């Protein structure tokens, strides 16, 4: 491997680790806001609650985009991506959330957010942290 390739790989490794650190911080914030939204959704279905949920769904979409790009970047390294497997489960939860939303079943939507999505986010955050540790060891 040439010096330039080594430098590019190290630049990529640095970008990935910094991205993971930043994303883990964001996941904590998203998780807290999702819990708040789930609680509010059980009490009232105001425009403000729906706006917050909309923003959080955009955040989750960005998060999924990051994980997709992370997988592409990790192809340059000999590191298992098994710790990212929890993110694959989110698609089914999003479908269930959409069904609950369309059916205006706010309690089910709140339960999915609190008991399915939030734990999955925390599992994904742990997986990212584990991956980051392996990247910094190499």
N, CA and C atoms as an extended XYZ file, in Angstrom:
414
Properties=species:S:1:pos:R:3:atomname:S:1:resname:S:1:resid:I:1 pbc="F F F"
N         0.852       -1.164        0.000 N   UNK     1
C         0.000        0.000        0.000 CA  UNK     1
C         0.901        1.232        0.000 C   UNK     1
N         0.595        2.174       -0.876 N   UNK     2
C         1.420        3.375       -0.985 CA  UNK     2
C         1.176        4.304        0.202 C   UNK     2
N         2.078        5.254        0.363 N   UNK     3
C         1.962        6.228        1.452 CA  UNK     3
C         0.667        7.027        1.311 C   UNK     3
N         0.311        7.377        0.078 N   UNK     4
C        -0.916        8.147       -0.155 CA  UNK     4
C        -2.137        7.326        0.257 C   UNK     4
N        -2.151        6.029       -0.089 N   UNK     5
C        -3.268        5.168        0.297 CA  UNK     5
C        -3.376        5.048        1.813 C   UNK     5
N        -2.238        4.937        2.480 N   UNK     6
C        -2.226        4.857        3.941 CA  UNK     6
C        -2.779        6.147        4.534 C   UNK     6
N        -2.364        7.278        3.975 N   UNK     7
C        -2.852        8.570        4.471 CA  UNK     7
C        -4.361        8.706        4.247 C   UNK     7
N        -4.832        8.280        3.084 N   UNK     8
C        -6.270        8.349        2.799 CA  UNK     8
C        -7.054        7.462        3.761 C   UNK     8
N        -6.513        6.280        4.025 N   UNK     9
C        -7.187        5.361        4.931 CA  UNK     9
C        -7.240        5.938        6.347 C   UNK     9
N        -6.166        6.564        6.773 N   UNK    10
C        -6.152        7.185        8.105 CA  UNK    10
C        -7.101        8.379        8.171 C   UNK    10
N        -7.177        9.142        7.090 N   UNK    11
C        -8.121       10.262        7.034 CA  UNK    11
C        -9.552        9.744        7.128 C   UNK    11
N        -9.833        8.658        6.418 N   UNK    12
C       -11.158        8.041        6.471 CA  UNK    12
C       -11.451        7.524        7.876 C   UNK    12
N       -10.473        6.857        8.489 N   UNK    13
C       -10.654        6.333        9.848 CA  UNK    13
C       -10.981        7.476       10.818 C   UNK    13
N       -10.257        8.583       10.700 N   UNK    14
C       -10.494        9.741       11.566 CA  UNK    14
C       -11.892       10.309       11.344 C   UNK    14
N       -12.284       10.438       10.085 N   UNK    15
C       -13.622       10.964        9.768 CA  UNK    15
C       -14.706       10.046       10.328 C   UNK    15
N       -14.502        8.750       10.205 N   UNK    16
C       -15.484        7.790       10.708 CA  UNK    16
C       -15.585        7.877       12.226 C   UNK    16
N       -14.444        7.878       12.914 N   UNK    17
C       -14.491        7.906       14.380 CA  UNK    17
C       -15.100        9.211       14.893 C   UNK    17
N       -14.767       10.321       14.258 N   UNK    18
C       -15.366       11.600       14.668 CA  UNK    18
C       -16.868       11.611       14.393 C   UNK    18
N       -17.265       11.039       13.259 N   UNK    19
C       -18.684       10.949       12.929 CA  UNK    19
C       -19.445       10.082       13.918 C   UNK    19
N       -18.825        8.987       14.337 N   UNK    20
C       -19.469        8.098       15.306 CA  UNK    20
C       -19.639        8.805       16.649 C   UNK    20
N       -18.609        9.503       17.097 N   UNK    21
C       -18.689       10.227       18.375 CA  UNK    21
C       -19.822       11.249       18.331 C   UNK    21
N       -19.868       12.024       17.272 N   UNK    22
C       -20.912       13.041       17.119 CA  UNK    22
C       -22.301       12.406       17.047 C   UNK    22
N       -22.405       11.309       16.329 N   UNK    23
C       -23.684       10.621       16.175 CA  UNK    23
C       -24.160       10.035       17.495 C   UNK    23
N       -23.244        9.481       18.274 N   UNK    24
C       -23.626        8.937       19.583 CA  UNK    24
C       -24.189       10.031       20.487 C   UNK    24
N       -23.602       11.209       20.434 N   UNK    25
C       -24.136       12.337       21.207 CA  UNK    25
C       -25.537       12.702       20.720 C   UNK    25
N       -25.710       12.719       19.409 N   UNK    26
C       -27.022       13.046       18.835 CA  UNK    26
C       -28.073       12.006       19.200 C   UNK    26
N       -27.687       10.740       19.228 N   UNK    27
C       -28.634        9.677       19.569 CA  UNK    27
C       -29.174        9.890       20.980 C   UNK    27
N       -28.310       10.283       21.899 N   UNK    28
C       -28.765       10.559       23.259 CA  UNK    28
C       -29.812       11.656       23.288 C   UNK    28
N       -29.584       12.701       22.513 N   UNK    29
C       -30.540       13.815       22.451 CA  UNK    29
C       -31.845       13.384       21.783 C   UNK    29
N       -31.730       12.647       20.685 N   UNK    30
C       -32.921       12.171       19.974 CA  UNK    30
C       -33.740       11.259       20.888 C   UNK    30
N       -33.061       10.373       21.595 N   UNK    31
C       -33.737        9.436       22.486 CA  UNK    31
C       -34.530       10.171       23.568 C   UNK    31
N       -33.923       11.170       24.171 N   UNK    32
C       -34.609       11.943       25.218 CA  UNK    32
C       -35.829       12.665       24.649 C   UNK    32
N       -35.673       13.241       23.475 N   UNK    33
C       -36.790       13.958       22.853 CA  UNK    33
C       -37.901       12.996       22.434 C   UNK    33
N       -37.531       11.795       21.982 N   UNK    34
C       -38.546       10.798       21.634 CA  UNK    34
C       -39.359       10.393       22.861 C   UNK    34
N       -38.680       10.223       23.991 N   UNK    35
C       -39.394        9.883       25.231 CA  UNK    35
C       -40.389       10.973       25.598 C   UNK    35
N       -39.949       12.213       25.485 N   UNK    36
C       -40.852       13.337       25.765 CA  UNK    36
C       -42.057       13.310       24.832 C   UNK    36
N       -41.802       13.097       23.545 N   UNK    37
C       -42.902       13.064       22.566 CA  UNK    37
C       -43.874       11.932       22.870 C   UNK    37
N       -43.348       10.768       23.233 N   UNK    38
C       -44.222        9.637       23.554 CA  UNK    38
C       -45.121        9.985       24.736 C   UNK    38
N       -44.553       10.619       25.742 N   UNK    39
C       -45.353       11.010       26.912 CA  UNK    39
C       -46.410       12.041       26.546 C   UNK    39
N       -46.029       13.048       25.778 N   UNK    40
C       -46.992       14.079       25.362 CA  UNK    40
C       -48.088       13.492       24.480 C   UNK    40
N       -47.707       12.545       23.626 N   UNK    41
C       -48.664       11.943       22.703 CA  UNK    41
C       -49.767       11.191       23.449 C   UNK    41
N       -49.429       10.637       24.589 N   UNK    42
C       -50.429        9.928       25.396 CA  UNK    42
C       -51.437       10.897       26.026 C   UNK    42
N       -50.999       12.131       26.243 N   UNK    43
C       -51.832       13.117       26.934 CA  UNK    43
C       -52.612       13.980       25.953 C   UNK    43
N       -51.908       14.463       24.931 N   UNK    44
C       -52.544       15.381       23.983 CA  UNK    44
C       -51.959       15.184       22.588 C   UNK    44
N       -52.746       15.463       21.607 N   UNK    45
C       -52.301       15.344       20.224 CA  UNK    45
C       -52.352       16.731       19.587 C   UNK    45
N       -51.455       17.587       20.043 N   UNK    46
C       -51.432       18.964       19.552 CA  UNK    46
C       -50.516       19.088       18.345 C   UNK    46
N       -50.653       20.199       17.680 N   UNK    47
C       -49.801       20.479       16.521 CA  UNK    47
C       -48.328       20.485       16.930 C   UNK    47
N       -48.044       21.013       18.110 N   UNK    48
C       -46.663       21.056       18.595 CA  UNK    48
C       -46.061       19.668       18.747 C   UNK    48
N       -46.834       18.736       19.277 N   UNK    49
C       -46.355       17.357       19.439 CA  UNK    49
C       -46.079       16.741       18.073 C   UNK    49
N       -46.988       16.949       17.130 N   UNK    50
C       -46.796       16.380       15.796 CA  UNK    50
C       -45.617       17.032       15.074 C   UNK    50
N       -45.413       18.315       15.291 N   UNK    51
C       -44.240       18.984       14.712 CA  UNK    51
C       -42.955       18.403       15.284 C   UNK    51
N       -42.937       18.171       16.602 N   UNK    52
C       -41.759       17.570       17.232 CA  UNK    52
C       -41.493       16.174       16.676 C   UNK    52
N       -42.551       15.390       16.522 N   UNK    53
C       -42.394       14.038       15.968 CA  UNK    53
C       -41.868       14.112       14.541 C   UNK    53
N       -42.362       15.051       13.769 N   UNK    54
C       -41.901       15.220       12.388 CA  UNK    54
C       -40.406       15.544       12.344 C   UNK    54
N       -39.977       16.444       13.205 N   UNK    55
C       -38.552       16.802       13.267 CA  UNK    55
C       -37.725       15.586       13.680 C   UNK    55
N       -38.211       14.841       14.661 N   UNK    56
C       -37.479       13.662       15.115 CA  UNK    56
C       -37.411       12.588       14.033 C   UNK    56
N       -38.459       12.448       13.243 N   UNK    57
C       -38.429       11.484       12.143 CA  UNK    57
C       -37.387       11.902       11.102 C   UNK    57
N       -37.271       13.202       10.865 N   UNK    58
C       -36.216       13.697        9.971 CA  UNK    58
C       -34.842       13.384       10.551 C   UNK    58
N       -34.690       13.570       11.867 N   UNK    59
C       -33.424       13.239       12.528 CA  UNK    59
C       -33.100       11.760       12.375 C   UNK    59
N       -34.118       10.915       12.538 N   UNK    60
C       -33.912        9.475       12.394 CA  UNK    60
C       -33.542        9.106       10.964 C   UNK    60
N       -34.132        9.785       10.009 N   UNK    61
C       -33.783        9.556        8.604 CA  UNK    61
C       -32.319        9.911        8.360 C   UNK    61
N       -31.891       11.043        8.912 N   UNK    62
C       -30.481       11.436        8.792 CA  UNK    62
C       -29.571       10.416        9.466 C   UNK    62
N       -30.009        9.900       10.587 N   UNK    63
C       -29.239        8.895       11.307 CA  UNK    63
C       -29.085        7.629       10.469 C   UNK    63
N       -30.160        7.209        9.822 N   UNK    64
C       -30.089        6.025        8.964 CA  UNK    64
C       -29.176        6.274        7.761 C   UNK    64
N       -29.197        7.490        7.227 N   UNK    65
C       -28.283        7.849        6.138 CA  UNK    65
C       -26.837        7.745        6.607 C   UNK    65
N       -26.566        8.204        7.827 N   UNK    66
C       -25.209        8.115        8.374 CA  UNK    66
C       -24.771        6.658        8.475 C   UNK    66
N       -25.645        5.799        8.991 N   UNK    67
C       -25.293        4.383        9.141 CA  UNK    67
C       -25.015        3.761        7.775 C   UNK    67
N       -25.796        4.124        6.775 N   UNK    68
C       -25.582        3.606        5.413 CA  UNK    68
C       -24.207        4.047        4.885 C   UNK    68
N       -23.879        5.319        5.059 N   UNK    69
C       -22.574        5.822        4.610 CA  UNK    69
C       -21.439        5.221        5.432 C   UNK    69
N       -21.693        5.006        6.708 N   UNK    70
C       -20.693        4.380        7.571 CA  UNK    70
C       -20.357        2.985        7.063 C   UNK    70
N       -21.378        2.237        6.686 N   UNK    71
C       -21.141        0.895        6.145 CA  UNK    71
C       -20.277        0.961        4.884 C   UNK    71
N       -20.541        1.941        4.039 N   UNK    72
C       -19.722        2.103        2.831 CA  UNK    72
C       -18.272        2.386        3.198 C   UNK    72
N       -18.062        3.276        4.154 N   UNK    73
C       -16.705        3.623        4.575 CA  UNK    73
C       -15.982        2.464        5.231 C   UNK    73
N       -16.714        1.646        5.967 N   UNK    74
C       -16.096        0.525        6.679 CA  UNK    74
C       -15.620       -0.577        5.745 C   UNK    74
N       -16.080       -0.557        4.510 N   UNK    75
C       -15.619       -1.561        3.551 CA  UNK    75
C       -14.113       -1.457        3.322 C   UNK    75
N       -13.525       -0.322        3.664 N   UNK    76
C       -12.083       -0.119        3.496 CA  UNK    76
C       -11.274       -0.752        4.626 C   UNK    76
N       -11.958       -1.221        5.656 N   UNK    77
C       -11.286       -1.776        6.822 CA  UNK    77
C       -11.734       -3.215        7.040 C   UNK    77
N       -10.882       -3.988        7.659 N   UNK    78
C       -11.217       -5.382        7.954 CA  UNK    78
C       -11.860       -5.454        9.330 C   UNK    78
N       -13.048       -4.877        9.428 N   UNK    79
C       -13.771       -4.827       10.694 CA  UNK    79
C       -15.182       -5.350       10.452 C   UNK    79
N       -15.623       -6.226       11.334 N   UNK    80
C       -16.983       -6.755       11.242 CA  UNK    80
C       -17.995       -5.633       11.447 C   UNK    80
N       -19.050       -5.681       10.669 N   UNK    81
C       -20.117       -4.697       10.798 CA  UNK    81
C       -21.293       -5.252       11.603 C   UNK    81
N       -21.075       -6.357       12.286 N   UNK    82
C       -22.127       -6.993       13.079 CA  UNK    82
C       -22.713       -6.040       14.111 C   UNK    82
N       -21.900       -5.153       14.646 N   UNK    83
C       -22.396       -4.224       15.672 CA  UNK    83
C       -23.392       -3.206       15.102 C   UNK    83
N       -23.531       -3.177       13.782 N   UNK    84
C       -24.500       -2.279       13.148 CA  UNK    84
C       -25.822       -2.982       12.831 C   UNK    84
N       -25.915       -4.259       13.164 N   UNK    85
C       -27.093       -5.048       12.770 CA  UNK    85
C       -28.392       -4.543       13.395 C   UNK    85
N       -28.312       -3.912       14.550 N   UNK    86
C       -29.546       -3.437       15.193 CA  UNK    86
C       -30.259       -2.387       14.344 C   UNK    86
N       -29.497       -1.666       13.520 N   UNK    87
C       -30.120       -0.624       12.691 CA  UNK    87
C       -31.041       -1.220       11.641 C   UNK    87
N       -30.791       -2.471       11.251 N   UNK    88
C       -31.643       -3.120       10.255 CA  UNK    88
C       -33.051       -3.382       10.794 C   UNK    88
N       -33.167       -3.534       12.095 N   UNK    89
C       -34.464       -3.813       12.717 CA  UNK    89
C       -35.387       -2.595       12.691 C   UNK    89
N       -34.834       -1.432       12.518 N   UNK    90
C       -35.624       -0.202       12.619 CA  UNK    90
C       -36.670       -0.076       11.519 C   UNK    90
N       -36.422       -0.659       10.372 N   UNK    91
C       -37.360       -0.541        9.251 CA  UNK    91
C       -38.739       -1.068        9.643 C   UNK    91
N       -38.777       -2.235       10.288 N   UNK    92
C       -40.062       -2.808       10.696 CA  UNK    92
C       -40.775       -1.919       11.713 C   UNK    92
N       -40.009       -1.341       12.625 N   UNK    93
C       -40.615       -0.456       13.629 CA  UNK    93
C       -41.188        0.784       12.957 C   UNK    93
N       -40.456        1.337       11.985 N   UNK    94
C       -40.955        2.518       11.274 CA  UNK    94
C       -42.268        2.203       10.556 C   UNK    94
N       -42.364        1.004        9.976 N   UNK    95
C       -43.603        0.604        9.295 CA  UNK    95
C       -44.762        0.517       10.288 C   UNK    95
N       -44.497       -0.072       11.458 N   UNK    96
C       -45.535       -0.163       12.487 CA  UNK    96
C       -45.949        1.227       12.968 C   UNK    96
N       -44.972        2.113       13.106 N   UNK    97
C       -45.268        3.483       13.536 CA  UNK    97
C       -46.141        4.191       12.507 C   UNK    97
N       -45.829        3.998       11.237 N   UNK    98
C       -46.614        4.623       10.176 CA  UNK    98
C       -48.059        4.122       10.197 C   UNK    98
N       -48.225        2.812       10.385 N   UNK    99
C       -49.566        2.239       10.467 CA  UNK    99
C       -50.341        2.835       11.644 C   UNK    99
N       -49.683        2.946       12.790 N   UNK   100
C       -50.337        3.531       13.973 CA  UNK   100
C       -50.679        4.996       13.721 C   UNK   100
N       -49.768        5.706       13.078 N   UNK   101
C       -49.999        7.127       12.796 CA  UNK   101
C       -51.187        7.300       11.855 C   UNK   101
N       -51.199        6.510       10.779 N   UNK   102
C       -52.295        6.603        9.813 CA  UNK   102
C       -53.633        6.230       10.442 C   UNK   102
N       -53.609        5.288       11.394 N   UNK   103
C       -54.833        4.879       12.075 CA  UNK   103
C       -55.175        5.758       13.270 C   UNK   103
N       -54.364        6.785       13.480 N   UNK   104
C       -54.540        7.713       14.612 CA  UNK   104
C       -54.598        6.976       15.946 C   UNK   104
N       -53.787        5.918       16.028 N   UNK   105
C       -53.683        5.132       17.255 CA  UNK   105
C       -52.497        5.679       18.054 C   UNK   105
N       -52.757        6.750       18.775 N   UNK   106
C       -51.676        7.499       19.423 CA  UNK   106
C       -51.017        6.724       20.554 C   UNK   106
N       -51.776        5.906       21.254 N   UNK   107
C       -51.197        5.123       22.351 CA  UNK   107
C       -50.222        4.087       21.790 C   UNK   107
N       -50.624        3.403       20.717 N   UNK   108
C       -49.718        2.434       20.087 CA  UNK   108
C       -48.478        3.136       19.559 C   UNK   108
N       -48.659        4.285       18.937 N   UNK   109
C       -47.515        5.043       18.429 CA  UNK   109
C       -46.578        5.421       19.573 C   UNK   109
N       -47.144        5.906       20.672 N   UNK   110
C       -46.323        6.273       21.833 CA  UNK   110
C       -45.597        5.049       22.388 C   UNK   110
N       -46.293        3.915       22.456 N   UNK   111
C       -45.662        2.685       22.949 CA  UNK   111
C       -44.536        2.228       22.034 C   UNK   111
N       -44.758        2.298       20.724 N   UNK   112
C       -43.705        1.913       19.776 CA  UNK   112
C       -42.474        2.801       19.941 C   UNK   112
N       -42.708        4.083       20.120 N   UNK   113
C       -41.589        5.011       20.306 CA  UNK   113
C       -40.839        4.676       21.589 C   UNK   113
N       -41.577        4.513       22.672 N   UNK   114
C       -40.935        4.331       23.976 CA  UNK   114
C       -40.329        2.948       24.171 C   UNK   114
N       -41.066        1.899       23.760 N   UNK   115
C       -40.651        0.539       24.091 CA  UNK   115
C       -39.957       -0.208       22.958 C   UNK   115
N       -40.044        0.292       21.748 N   UNK   116
C       -39.392       -0.373       20.617 CA  UNK   116
C       -38.269        0.483       20.028 C   UNK   116
N       -38.621        1.697       19.645 N   UNK   117
C       -37.659        2.550       18.949 CA  UNK   117
C       -36.544        3.034       19.871 C   UNK   117
N       -36.904        3.537       21.040 N   UNK   118
C       -35.884        4.062       21.941 CA  UNK   118
C       -34.861        3.000       22.358 C   UNK   118
N       -35.296        1.797       22.777 N   UNK   119
C       -34.300        0.770       23.101 CA  UNK   119
C       -33.426        0.399       21.897 C   UNK   119
N       -34.031        0.405       20.720 N   UNK   120
C       -33.268        0.101       19.512 CA  UNK   120
C       -32.208        1.172       19.253 C   UNK   120
N       -32.567        2.424       19.479 N   UNK   121
C       -31.593        3.513       19.330 CA  UNK   121
C       -30.431        3.338       20.299 C   UNK   121
N       -30.741        2.988       21.536 N   UNK   122
C       -29.681        2.807       22.528 CA  UNK   122
C       -28.808        1.600       22.186 C   UNK   122
N       -29.418        0.551       21.664 N   UNK   123
C       -28.653       -0.613       21.200 CA  UNK   123
C       -27.747       -0.209       20.032 C   UNK   123
N       -28.295        0.581       19.119 N   UNK   124
C       -27.499        1.068       17.993 CA  UNK   124
C       -26.357        1.954       18.447 C   UNK   124
N       -26.613        2.782       19.446 N   UNK   125
C       -25.572        3.651       20.001 CA  UNK   125
C       -24.454        2.809       20.608 C   UNK   125
N       -24.818        1.767       21.344 N   UNK   126
C       -23.809        0.873       21.922 CA  UNK   126
C       -22.997        0.186       20.828 C   UNK   126
N       -23.680       -0.217       19.765 N   UNK   127
C       -22.980       -0.840       18.640 CA  UNK   127
C       -22.000        0.116       17.985 C   UNK   127
N       -22.402        1.369       17.835 N   UNK   128
C       -21.503        2.376       17.260 CA  UNK   128
C       -20.295        2.605       18.164 C   UNK   128
N       -20.526        2.652       19.468 N   UNK   129
C       -19.419        2.845       20.413 CA  UNK   129
C       -18.441        1.679       20.342 C   UNK   129
N       -18.981        0.472       20.261 N   UNK   130
C       -18.146       -0.727       20.141 CA  UNK   130
C       -17.319       -0.676       18.851 C   UNK   130
N       -17.961       -0.299       17.782 N   UNK   131
C       -17.278       -0.179       16.497 CA  UNK   131
C       -16.174        0.872       16.569 C   UNK   131
N       -16.461        1.969       17.214 N   UNK   132
C       -15.483        3.042       17.350 CA  UNK   132
C       -14.256        2.564       18.131 C   UNK   132
N       -14.489        1.775       19.176 N   UNK   133
C       -13.368        1.225       19.948 CA  UNK   133
C       -12.488        0.346       19.066 C   UNK   133
N       -13.113       -0.487       18.244 N   UNK   134
C       -12.327       -1.360       17.361 CA  UNK   134
C       -11.559       -0.559       16.322 C   UNK   134
N       -12.160        0.517       15.843 N   UNK   135
C       -11.473        1.357       14.855 CA  UNK   135
C       -10.264        2.064       15.462 C   UNK   135
N       -10.385        2.498       16.703 N   UNK   136
C        -9.274        3.222       17.324 CA  UNK   136
C        -8.177        2.285       17.801 C   UNK   136
N        -8.474        0.987       17.929 N   UNK   137
C        -7.459        0.005       18.312 CA  UNK   137
C        -6.510       -0.300       17.168 C   UNK   137
N        -6.992       -0.200       15.961 N   UNK   138
C        -6.199       -0.621       14.790 CA  UNK   138
C        -5.122        0.373       14.451 C   UNK   138
